[in-house]
């Protein structure tokens, strides 16, 4: 049976990918390699932990020897592991530089040494920086504006260099903002939902005019899976949800699910270097037949319902590990 290593599989997007991949690829074994930082949670995968084709290995991608040992017999890597929260990167970027750059370097070394058949690198639309007009295409220049985005852009460039120099079978996926069940409650949608469930106001940066494109996590991992199967080595693929809106529009949609209005918004000072707008040109994947199956309204309703129904998952995170810093 073929083996694939998933880095960061105990995180939000990685856990959704593991769940889907186990269902759709019965001829593959999955090794979940995760450090279990504050955002890694094995509760995300309780429903698959006894699957005979799934195994968890706790480890740090920045430790090459442990990573190389875990990759014994592995044919492919899907690299989700990353430090991702922009606010945290502004406070202290050292973990972002270490994980997103040096950790990526280690995985590329593994791909080179073991001659893997596939290396799928998960990136972000934030590497393009703020897009004033139109949409960023895969060929658009990188212009990161936060330490987080800069660390991800550096990782992307390492992937490109290793693919060109060593001919490793790598491709890059850049996705827009993901949301859905199991997302750690420092991100805006679960933060606002859990605040409202606790009868607290939601902290909105400035006037909420910044714009983002949103994709439901299930649609994103379906796209990643399709690119694992059909993507071309050396290519970059933008994956977006086609649901662009201002942060204020997003906030009002969330408030609507709780039957409350703008009086539940608390305006807070804007963060430094806050990109105004992200927008992806996804025509490349659309031509491959890859597109979201969920409307934003449907996906948001499912997400709100999940957090309502699973307080046992998010309440310990709010009380023990997470302080709202906005």
N, C-alpha and C positions, 0 to 999 in steps of 0.2 A: 504493500500500500504506500502511496506517495505521502510525503510529509511537507507541511508548510508551517513556518514559524510566524506567529503574529506577535509583534511587539505592542505593548500597551493594551493588551486585550481585555484587561480588567477595567479599562476606562469606558467612557460614554460611547464613543463611536466604535471602538474596537470590540466591545462586548456585543453590540448589535451585529457587527460583521461576523463574529464567531458563530453566533446563533444562526444566522442565515446560511453561512458557508457549510456548516454541519448538515443542514437540511438539504442543500442543493448539490453538494459534492461528496457523495457517499464513498468515493474511492480515495479520499484524502484524510489523513490524520492531522489534527491541529495541535500545535504546541503554543501555549499562551505564555509569553515571556514578559513579565511585568514586575516592576520594582515595588509596586503598591505604595506610591506616594499618597498624599492626602486625597487625590482625585481617583485613585485606583481602588476598586471595591469588588471583592469576590462575591458579594451579594448580588451583583449584576448578572452572575452566571450560575446561580444555584440550580437553575433548571437544566443545565447541561453538564454539571460537574461530574456526574456518574456515567456520562457517555463514554464508551470504550475507545472512541476515536478522538477524545479530548484529553489533554494533560496540561496542568499548570506548573510553571517553573518560576519561582520568585528570583529575580535577578535584575541587575542594572546594566543597561546597554553601554554604559561608559566603562564597564569592566570587560575588556576584550577576552580574557581567558575564560570567564564564566559564559560569555556569549558564544564563544567558539565551541565550548563543550556542549552547550544546549543545542547547537546547530548540527550536531553529528547526525548524519543521515537525512538532513533537510534538503529539499529540492528547491524551495521557493521561500521568499520573505515578503510579508506585507507589513510595512513600517508605519504604525500609528503613533507609537510612543513619542510624547512631546510635552514640554511645559507650554501651556497655551493661553493663560489668562493675562491679557494685556496689562491690567492694573497692577498685577503682581510683578510683571517685568519692569514696570516703571519704578516700583519701590526698590527692587533688587533684581538685576538681570543675570546674576552669576549662574544660577541653576539653568536658565534658559540657554545661555551660551554653552554650558557644559553638555546638557542633554541634547539640544537641537542641532548642535554642530559636532561636538566630539562623539556623541552617541551615534549620530548618522555616519560619521567617518568609520567607526568601528564596524557598523553593519555593512558598509561598502567594502571594507577589507575582507569581511567574511564572504561576501558575494564574489569577490575576486579570487580568494584562496580556494573556495570550495566549488567554484565554477557552477553557481546556481543557474537554474533555467529561467528564473523569474525574480525580479526585485521591483516591488511596487512601493513607491514613496508617496506618503500622504502629506500634502502641503495645504496651503490656504490662499484665499483670494487677497489676503492682506499684504502679500509680497508685492502686489502691483501698486500699493499706495492708494491715495484718494483719487478717484476717477471723476473729474468734473463733468465731462460730457461723454455720451456713448458708453461703450463697454470695453473692458480689457480683454484682448485676445491672447492666446497662448504665446504669441510673438511679441507682445507688448513689453516694454522695458520694466525691470524691477525697480521699484522706488519705495522701499519700506520706510515707515515713519515712526515705528515704535521698536523698542529693543526686542520684543517678541517677534514682530514681523521681520526684523533684520536677521534674527537668528534662523528663522525659517527660510529666508531667502538665501542665506549662506549655505544651509543644508541642500537646498535645491541646486545651487551652483556646484557643490561637491558631487552630487548625483550626476549632473551633466558632465563634469570633468572625468569621473570614473567611467561613465558610459563611453565617452569619446576616446579616452586614453587606453582603458583596459578592456573595452568592449563588453562590459557586463550588461546583462539583459534588463536594463532599468527603464522604467517610465515613471512619470510624475502626475499625480492627480491634485488639482487645486480646487477646493470646494468653497462654496459660500457658507454663511452662518448656518450651522446645524442646530436643530432643536428636537426635543422628544423625551420619552421616558428615560430614566436613569441618568439624566444630565445633572452634574454636580451643581448645587444651588448657589454658586457664585456668578453663574452666567445669567444674562438678563431675564430670559423667559422663566426658568425655574425659580430665580430669585423673586421675581414679581409674583408668581403664582403662590409660592410658599409664604411670602409676606402677607398676601391677601388671605390665605388660609389661616394665618395667625392674627388676622385683624390689624395688620400694620400697613402703613402707607408704602407706596413704591417710590424709590429714589430715581428720578429721571435727570440725566445730565442736561444742564442749561435749559434750552427751550425744546429739546427733543427733536431738533431739525435734521440731525444726522441720519443718513439713509443706508439701509442694508438690504441685501437679498437673502431670503430665508429658504432653507430646504429641510424637509422632514428627514430625520436620521434614517428611517427605513428606505427612503428613496435614494439617499446618498450611498448607503452600503450596497444597495442593489446595483448602482452605477459602478462602484468600486469593484464589485464582483464581476460585472460584465467586462470591465477593463482588465481585470486579472486574466480573464479567459481570452479576450479578443483585442486588447490594446497592443500597439506596436512598440517594439523596443526603440528607445531614444525619443519618444514622443511625450508631449505634455498635453493633458486634457483638463479643461475647465468643466466643473460640474456645479451648476446652480439650480435654484428652485424656481426661478421666474416669478418671485414674489417680493419685489422691491417695495419698500415703504419706509417712511420716516420712523424714528424711534417713538415719536409721539403717537403716530397712527398705530404702531404695534401696541403701545401701552393701552390705548383706548380699547383695542380689540380684547386685550386680556381683562381689563376692567369690566367689559361687557359680559364676560362669562360669570362675573360675580354680582352683576346687577348694580354696580356702583359707577360713579362718574369721576370727573376731573378733581373733585375735592379729595380724592385718595392719592393724588400725585404730590410728591414732595420734590421741588426743584432743588438740585444740588449743583455745586460748581463743576464746570467742565473739567475733564482730565487733560493733562498736557499732551500736545500733539495728536489730538483726537481727529482721526480721518473723517472727512465729511461724508464720503460716499464710496461704497464698493459696488461694482457691477461687472458681471462676467459675460463675455460672448461665449455661449455654449453651442454654437452651430456645429462645431466639430463632433461632439458626442451626439447631438440630435440627428446628424446624418447617419450615425451608427444605430439609430433607433433607441437611444438611451435618453429617457425623459422621465420626470416625476409622475407618479401615479396618484399622488394625493394633492388635493387643493390645499392652500394654506389654511382655510377655514376648517376643513375636515381634520387636518393634522393638529391644529391648535386645540380643537375640541377634544381630540384623543389625548393630547398631552395634559390638558387641565384635568381631565377625568382620571388619568393615571396618578397624578400627584394627590388628588382628592382621595383616591382609593388606597394609596400606599404611604400613609404617614409614618409607618414603621421603618421605611427606607430613608426618608429625608429628615425626619425629626432628629435622629442622633447626629447627623451631620451638622445641622444648624446649632445644636446645643453644645456639642463636644469639640468640633473642629473649626467651625466657620463663624467668623464675625463679619457682619456686613460693613464694608469699608467705604461705601459710596457716599 
